[in-house]
Amino acid sequence: MKWIDIGVNLTNKRFDKDRALIIENAEAVGVTQQIVTGTNMQESQQAWLLTQQYPGQLLSTAGCHPHDAKDFDENDIQQVTELLGHSAVVAVGECGLDFNRNFSPPDIQIQVFEQQLKIAAKVQKPIFLHERDAFEQQFEMLQSYFPTLNGAVVHCFTGSKKQLVAYLDLGLSIGITGWVCDERRGLALKEMLPLIPDDRLMIETDAPYLLPRDLRPKPKSSRNLPQYLPHIAKVIAKARNTSLESLSMQCYANSVKFFGLQQ
C-alpha cells in the first residue's frame, strides 16, 4: 500500500534535528510522498527548498495562513506567484480565514484570502484551505471564485455536517487528519466520514500537530509524525466500512489527480 500525506509541516523547528530520519521512517511504512505546507512567505520558500533536497518524495504549497495575513504584502504576492511556477509547488495555501483567535484582523484576512484566490485562478493550481469559525464568509468567497479555480481541498476538516455537505455540493475535496482518532472531539467527524464520496477524500497528518490520541503504545513525544498516516487511515477505513487496501488505492489516486503529481 502507498500513501500520500497531503499536509505536513516539515519546516517546523520541531523537525530540525531529525528531518531526514522522519522522511525515511515515513517511506518505510508506505508514505511515499509528502506535501509540505507553506504558511507564510518564509515557510513557503523553505518548503520549496526541501522539495529540491528530496525530489519526488516531497512536494509543497505556497501561500499565507490567515494568522500571518497582517504581514503579507505586495512583494509576498509576487514571490508566492513565482514559487507556484515551480512544478514541485502543487497548491496555493495554506490559506483561508480564521476568526477564532484573530491573530490578523478579519478584514485583512479577507483581503489576503481574496488575493490568493486570484493567484490560484491565474496559475490554475488547487487551493489548500484553512477555516476556523469563519465558514459563512469563507464559503461565500469560495462560491464566487470556485468556477475559476482548479479545485480546492478543505485541509483538516472538523466542521459540521451542514458545512461538509455544502463543501461537497460546491465541488470541494476533503482532507481528514488524526482528529478522527480523538475519542472526545473526533466522534462526530468519524460518523460523517461515510458522507464523503470516494473520489473526494484525501488524508493527512498535519504533523507535528494533532498526534492521534489512540496510538498504542503511546508515543513518548507529543509530536505527530507522517509515519502515523497508515494508523489514521485504519480508523478512516473502519468508519467508512471499507478495506484499508481499497482506501489506500482511492486516496492515493485522488491525491495524484488533485495535485497533478507525476508518477
C-alpha positions as CSV (number, residue, x, y, z in Angstrom):
1,M,0.0,0.0,0.0
2,K,1.1,3.5,-0.8
3,W,0.1,6.8,0.8
4,I,0.4,10.5,0.2
5,D,0.3,12.8,3.2
6,I,-1.2,15.9,1.8
7,G,-0.4,18.1,4.8
8,V,2.9,18.0,6.7
9,N,4.6,21.0,8.4
10,L,8.1,19.7,7.8
11,T,9.6,23.2,8.0
12,N,8.6,23.3,11.7
13,K,11.5,23.7,14.1
14,R,10.5,20.5,15.9
15,F,11.8,18.6,12.9
16,D,15.2,20.4,12.7
17,K,17.2,17.7,14.4
18,D,15.9,14.6,12.6
19,R,14.0,15.7,9.4
20,A,15.8,13.2,7.2
21,L,15.0,10.4,9.5
22,I,11.4,11.5,9.7
23,I,11.1,11.3,5.9
24,E,12.9,7.9,5.8
25,N,10.6,6.4,8.5
26,A,7.5,7.6,6.7
27,E,8.6,6.0,3.5
28,A,9.3,2.8,5.3
29,V,5.6,2.4,6.2
30,G,4.4,3.3,2.7
31,V,4.1,7.1,2.9
32,T,5.9,7.6,-0.4
33,Q,5.2,11.3,-0.9
34,Q,4.5,14.2,1.5
35,I,3.2,17.7,0.7
36,V,5.0,20.3,2.8
37,T,2.7,23.1,3.9
38,G,3.7,26.7,3.3
39,T,2.0,29.1,5.8
40,N,3.9,32.4,5.1
41,M,6.4,33.6,2.6
42,Q,9.4,32.4,4.5
43,E,8.0,28.9,5.2
44,S,6.8,28.6,1.6
45,Q,10.3,29.3,0.4
46,Q,11.7,26.8,2.9
47,A,9.1,24.2,1.9
48,W,10.1,24.5,-1.8
49,L,13.8,24.2,-0.9
50,L,13.0,20.9,0.9
51,T,11.4,19.6,-2.3
52,Q,14.7,20.3,-4.1
53,Q,16.5,18.2,-1.5
54,Y,14.0,15.3,-1.8
55,P,12.8,15.4,-5.4
56,G,9.8,13.2,-5.9
57,Q,9.4,12.4,-2.2
58,L,8.5,16.0,-1.2
59,L,6.2,18.5,-2.8
60,S,5.0,21.8,-1.3
61,T,2.4,24.5,-1.2
62,A,3.0,28.3,-1.2
63,G,0.7,30.9,0.4
64,C,-0.3,32.7,3.5
65,H,-2.1,31.3,6.5
66,P,-4.8,33.7,7.9
67,H,-2.7,34.0,11.1
68,D,0.0,35.7,9.1
69,A,-2.2,37.8,6.8
70,K,-1.2,41.1,8.5
71,D,2.4,40.6,7.3
72,F,1.5,39.6,3.7
73,D,2.5,42.4,1.3
74,E,2.7,43.1,-2.4
75,N,6.2,41.7,-2.5
76,D,5.0,38.4,-1.0
77,I,2.2,38.2,-3.6
78,Q,4.8,38.3,-6.3
79,Q,7.1,35.8,-4.6
80,V,4.2,33.3,-4.0
81,T,3.2,33.6,-7.6
82,E,6.8,32.9,-8.6
83,L,7.1,29.9,-6.3
84,L,3.9,28.5,-7.8
85,G,5.7,28.5,-11.2
86,H,7.8,25.5,-10.0
87,S,6.4,22.1,-10.7
88,A,7.2,20.9,-7.1
89,V,4.9,23.6,-5.7
90,V,1.5,22.0,-6.2
91,A,-1.1,24.2,-4.4
92,V,-1.9,27.7,-3.2
93,G,-2.0,27.9,0.6
94,E,-2.4,27.1,3.4
95,C,-4.9,30.0,3.1
96,G,-8.4,30.9,4.2
97,L,-10.0,32.6,7.2
98,D,-9.6,32.1,11.0
99,F,-11.9,34.2,13.1
100,N,-11.2,32.1,16.2
101,R,-8.2,33.9,17.6
102,N,-7.9,36.7,15.0
103,F,-4.1,36.8,15.0
104,S,-4.6,39.0,12.0
105,P,-7.6,41.4,11.7
106,P,-10.6,39.8,9.9
107,D,-10.7,42.5,7.2
108,I,-7.0,41.9,6.4
109,Q,-7.6,38.1,6.4
110,I,-10.4,38.5,3.9
111,Q,-8.2,40.8,1.7
112,V,-5.3,38.4,1.7
113,F,-7.5,35.3,1.1
114,E,-9.1,37.0,-1.9
115,Q,-5.6,37.8,-3.3
116,Q,-4.7,34.2,-3.1
117,L,-7.9,33.1,-4.7
118,K,-7.0,35.4,-7.6
119,I,-3.5,33.9,-7.7
120,A,-4.9,30.4,-7.8
121,A,-7.2,31.3,-10.7
122,K,-4.3,32.7,-12.5
123,V,-1.8,29.9,-12.1
124,Q,-4.5,27.1,-12.2
125,K,-3.2,25.2,-9.2
126,P,-5.6,24.0,-6.5
127,I,-6.1,25.7,-3.1
128,F,-5.2,24.2,0.3
129,L,-7.8,25.7,2.6
130,H,-7.9,26.6,6.3
131,E,-11.0,27.7,8.1
132,R,-12.0,28.2,11.7
133,D,-15.1,30.0,12.9
134,A,-15.4,31.7,9.6
135,F,-17.4,29.3,7.5
136,E,-20.1,31.6,6.1
137,Q,-17.7,34.3,5.0
138,Q,-15.2,31.8,3.5
139,F,-17.9,29.8,1.7
140,E,-19.4,32.9,0.2
141,M,-16.0,33.8,-1.2
142,L,-15.4,30.3,-2.5
143,Q,-18.7,30.3,-4.2
144,S,-17.7,33.4,-6.1
145,Y,-14.3,32.1,-7.2
146,F,-14.8,28.4,-7.5
147,P,-15.8,28.4,-11.2
148,T,-12.4,29.9,-12.0
149,L,-10.4,27.6,-9.8
150,N,-8.7,24.3,-10.5
151,G,-10.1,22.6,-7.3
152,A,-9.8,23.2,-3.6
153,V,-9.3,20.9,-0.6
154,V,-10.5,21.7,2.9
155,H,-7.5,20.9,5.0
156,C,-8.1,19.2,8.3
157,F,-11.9,19.3,8.1
158,T,-13.5,19.4,11.6
159,G,-16.8,21.2,10.8
160,S,-20.4,20.3,11.0
161,K,-22.5,18.0,8.7
162,K,-24.1,21.0,7.2
163,Q,-20.7,22.5,6.3
164,L,-19.5,19.2,4.9
165,V,-22.5,18.9,2.6
166,A,-22.1,22.5,1.5
167,Y,-18.4,22.0,0.6
168,L,-19.2,18.8,-1.2
169,D,-22.1,20.3,-3.1
170,L,-19.8,23.1,-4.3
171,G,-17.3,20.5,-5.5
172,L,-14.5,20.6,-2.9
173,S,-12.4,17.8,-1.7
174,I,-12.0,17.0,2.0
175,G,-8.8,16.4,3.9
176,I,-9.0,14.2,7.1
177,T,-6.5,14.1,9.9
178,G,-5.9,12.2,13.1
179,W,-8.7,14.3,14.6
180,V,-10.9,11.3,13.9
181,C,-8.7,9.3,16.3
182,D,-9.8,11.5,19.2
183,E,-12.5,9.8,21.3
184,R,-13.6,13.2,22.7
185,R,-13.6,15.6,19.8
186,G,-13.5,13.3,16.8
187,L,-16.6,11.3,17.2
188,A,-18.9,13.5,15.2
189,L,-16.4,13.7,12.4
190,K,-15.9,9.9,12.3
191,E,-19.7,9.5,12.0
192,M,-19.7,11.9,9.0
193,L,-16.9,10.1,7.1
194,P,-19.3,7.9,5.0
195,L,-20.8,11.0,3.5
196,I,-17.6,11.9,1.7
197,P,-17.6,10.5,-1.9
198,D,-14.7,8.1,-2.6
199,D,-13.2,10.4,-5.2
200,R,-13.2,13.5,-2.8
201,L,-11.3,12.1,0.2
202,M,-7.7,12.7,1.0
203,I,-5.7,12.1,4.2
204,E,-3.1,14.0,6.1
205,T,-1.3,14.1,9.4
206,D,-0.7,17.9,9.8
207,A,2.4,16.8,11.6
208,P,3.8,17.8,14.1
209,Y,0.3,18.8,15.2
210,L,-2.7,16.5,16.0
211,L,-1.0,13.4,17.3
212,P,-3.6,10.6,17.2
213,R,-4.7,10.0,20.8
214,D,-5.4,6.3,20.2
215,L,-1.8,5.3,19.3
216,R,-0.6,2.3,21.3
217,P,1.9,2.1,22.7
218,K,1.5,5.8,23.4
219,P,4.5,7.7,21.9
220,K,6.8,9.4,24.4
221,S,6.7,12.6,22.4
222,S,3.6,14.7,21.7
223,R,5.0,15.3,18.2
224,N,2.9,13.9,15.4
225,L,4.8,12.2,12.5
226,P,4.0,11.4,8.9
227,Q,4.7,7.7,9.7
228,Y,1.4,7.6,11.6
229,L,-0.6,8.2,8.4
230,P,-1.4,4.5,7.9
231,H,-2.8,4.4,11.5
232,I,-5.1,7.3,10.8
233,A,-6.1,5.5,7.6
234,K,-7.1,2.4,9.5
235,V,-9.5,4.5,11.6
236,I,-11.0,6.1,8.5
237,A,-11.3,2.8,6.7
238,K,-13.2,1.2,9.6
239,A,-15.5,4.2,9.8
240,R,-16.3,4.0,6.1
241,N,-16.7,0.2,6.2
242,T,-14.1,-0.4,3.6
243,S,-10.8,-2.2,3.4
244,L,-7.5,-0.5,4.1
245,E,-6.2,-1.6,0.7
246,S,-9.2,0.0,-1.1
247,L,-8.8,3.2,0.9
248,S,-5.1,3.4,0.1
249,M,-5.7,3.0,-3.6
250,Q,-8.5,5.5,-3.7
251,C,-6.8,8.2,-1.6
252,Y,-3.6,7.8,-3.5
253,A,-5.3,8.2,-6.8
254,N,-7.3,11.2,-5.5
255,S,-4.1,13.0,-4.4
256,V,-2.3,12.3,-7.6
257,K,-5.1,13.6,-9.7
258,F,-6.0,16.6,-7.5
259,F,-2.4,17.9,-7.2
260,G,-1.3,16.9,-10.7
261,L,1.5,14.7,-9.5
262,Q,3.9,12.9,-11.7
263,Q,4.0,9.2,-11.1
